Amino acid sequence: MSSFYLKRRIKSFLRSSVLLVICVTFLYYTNSVLYPLAYTYSKVICESYVNENVRSILKESAIQVSYQNGSYNVEVIQAQLIEATSLLEERLGSNDKVLISKIPIGAFTGIHLLENTGFKVPLRIRILQSVSSQIVSDVKEYGLNNALVEICLVVNVKYMMFLPLSDEEMRVEVKYPLAITIFEGNAVTLNIKQD
């Protein structure tokens, strides 16, 4: 009798260990395939959350970017933006905000018809208290004797992405244009003598 129970226990142990190996292998494979897709999802979600907050703070602080006499009043803009960026850093960095999303398993196939099918894998994003922002101006050549000037607010946010079997710290950078102007230069005139 005891050998019967021993054989039964061994079979039960083998079944459960095979099932455990299959589950762990599936989760590991899903996690390795899931990571690039989850990175894209988390970046989009975090950028939209930061954009929402930037828009609301810029509306609240009513920043006026004024262009007078052929130039921007940089000191006034800097003073207004320093106040706005401190509000932004306070709002985003004051509490650990957790954003929760779910990625459908059909999204891994790359086939648009199957993109919203199947069970959903949970994705958590935690905004960390590391938020920095700065004001950047960028000048680009724009045609002949013209320059395109952009004044932007650049916000860097650090966040954690949590998947079922892994977690990773990431950073997202959101560039928010405040003013865009084209400066036109004088066109060069050439005098060509013809014989």
C-alpha positions in Angstrom: 0.0 0.0 0.0 2.7 2.4 0.8 4.3 2.0 -2.6 1.0 3.0 -4.3 0.9 6.2 -2.3 4.5 6.9 -3.0 4.0 6.5 -6.8 1.0 8.7 -6.6 2.9 11.4 -4.8 5.8 11.2 -7.3 3.4 11.6 -10.2 1.7 14.5 -8.5 5.0 16.2 -7.8 6.2 15.7 -11.4 2.9 17.1 -12.8 3.1 20.2 -10.6 6.8 20.8 -11.3 6.3 20.5 -15.1 3.3 22.9 -14.8 5.5 25.3 -12.8 8.3 25.1 -15.4 5.8 25.7 -18.2 4.3 28.7 -16.4 7.7 30.3 -15.6 8.9 29.8 -19.1 5.7 31.4 -20.5 6.0 34.3 -18.1 9.7 34.8 -19.0 9.0 34.7 -22.7 6.0 37.0 -22.3 8.1 39.4 -20.3 11.0 39.5 -22.9 8.5 40.1 -25.7 6.5 42.4 -23.6 9.3 44.7 -22.7 9.7 46.7 -25.9 5.9 47.1 -26.3 5.6 48.1 -22.6 8.4 50.6 -23.0 6.4 52.3 -25.8 3.1 52.2 -23.9 4.7 53.6 -20.7 6.5 56.4 -22.5 3.2 57.5 -24.2 1.3 57.3 -21.0 3.9 59.3 -19.0 4.3 61.9 -21.7 0.5 62.5 -21.8 0.4 62.8 -18.0 3.3 65.3 -18.1 1.7 67.3 -21.0 -1.6 67.5 -19.0 0.2 69.0 -16.0 2.3 71.3 -18.1 -0.8 72.7 -19.9 -2.7 73.2 -16.7 0.3 75.0 -15.0 0.9 77.2 -18.0 -2.8 78.2 -18.0 -2.7 78.9 -14.3 0.4 81.0 -14.4 -0.6 82.8 -17.6 2.8 83.2 -19.1 3.1 86.0 -21.6 5.8 85.6 -24.2 6.0 89.1 -25.7 7.8 90.1 -28.8 8.6 93.8 -29.0 11.0 95.8 -31.1 12.4 92.8 -32.9 13.4 90.9 -29.8 11.9 88.9 -26.9 12.1 90.3 -23.3 14.1 87.3 -22.1 14.2 88.5 -18.4 10.4 88.6 -18.1 10.0 85.2 -19.8 12.7 83.7 -17.6 11.0 85.0 -14.4 7.6 83.7 -15.4 9.0 80.3 -16.5 11.0 79.9 -13.3 7.8 80.3 -11.3 5.9 77.9 -13.7 8.7 75.3 -13.6 8.8 75.4 -9.8 5.1 74.8 -9.7 5.5 71.9 -12.2 8.3 70.3 -10.2 6.2 70.6 -7.0 3.1 69.1 -8.6 4.8 66.2 -10.4 7.4 65.5 -7.7 5.4 66.0 -4.5 3.7 62.6 -4.5 4.5 59.2 -6.0 1.8 59.1 -8.7 1.0 55.6 -9.9 -0.6 55.2 -13.4 -2.1 51.8 -14.2 -2.6 50.5 -17.7 -3.2 47.1 -19.3 -1.7 45.9 -22.5 -3.7 43.4 -24.5 -1.8 40.2 -25.4 -2.9 40.5 -29.0 -0.7 43.7 -29.3 2.4 41.4 -29.4 1.5 39.9 -32.7 1.8 43.2 -34.6 -1.4 42.3 -36.5 -3.9 45.2 -36.3 -7.0 42.9 -36.3 -5.7 41.1 -33.2 -4.4 44.2 -31.4 -7.2 44.4 -28.8 -7.8 40.7 -28.3 -6.8 38.3 -25.5 -6.2 38.8 -21.9 -4.5 42.0 -20.7 -1.1 42.2 -19.0 -0.9 44.8 -16.2 1.5 47.7 -16.5 2.1 50.0 -13.7 4.0 53.3 -14.0 5.2 55.1 -11.0 6.3 58.8 -11.4 9.3 59.2 -9.1 10.1 62.4 -7.2 12.9 63.2 -9.7 11.5 66.0 -11.9 13.6 68.6 -13.6 12.7 71.3 -16.1 14.6 73.9 -18.0 14.1 76.6 -20.6 15.8 76.0 -23.9 16.1 78.2 -27.0 16.9 76.7 -30.4 17.9 78.6 -33.5 17.7 76.8 -36.9 18.4 78.0 -40.4 15.2 78.5 -42.2 15.6 79.2 -45.9 17.9 81.9 -47.2 18.8 84.6 -44.7 16.0 83.5 -42.3 16.2 81.9 -38.8 13.6 79.9 -36.9 13.8 80.6 -33.2 12.0 78.3 -30.7 11.7 78.9 -27.0 10.8 75.6 -25.3 10.1 74.3 -21.8 11.9 70.9 -21.5 10.7 68.6 -18.7 12.6 65.5 -17.6 10.7 63.0 -15.5 12.0 59.8 -14.0 9.6 56.9 -13.7 9.5 53.2 -12.8 7.8 50.7 -15.2 6.5 47.6 -13.5 5.8 44.4 -15.4 4.7 41.1 -14.0 8.3 39.8 -13.6 10.4 42.9 -13.9 10.7 46.6 -13.1 12.9 49.2 -14.7 13.7 52.9 -14.0 13.3 55.1 -17.1 13.3 58.7 -18.1 11.1 60.6 -20.4 11.7 64.1 -21.9 8.9 66.3 -22.9 9.6 69.4 -25.0 6.8 72.0 -24.8 7.1 74.9 -27.3 6.3 78.3 -25.8 7.2 80.6 -28.7 8.2 80.1 -32.3 9.3 83.0 -34.5 10.9 83.4 -37.9 13.4 86.2 -38.2 13.8 87.4 -41.8 17.1 88.8 -42.9 17.7 91.1 -45.8 18.0 89.5 -49.2 21.3 90.1 -50.9 21.1 91.9 -54.2 23.6 91.2 -56.8 24.5 93.6 -59.6 25.5 91.6 -62.6 26.9 93.5 -65.7 26.0 92.0 -69.0 28.1 92.8 -72.0 
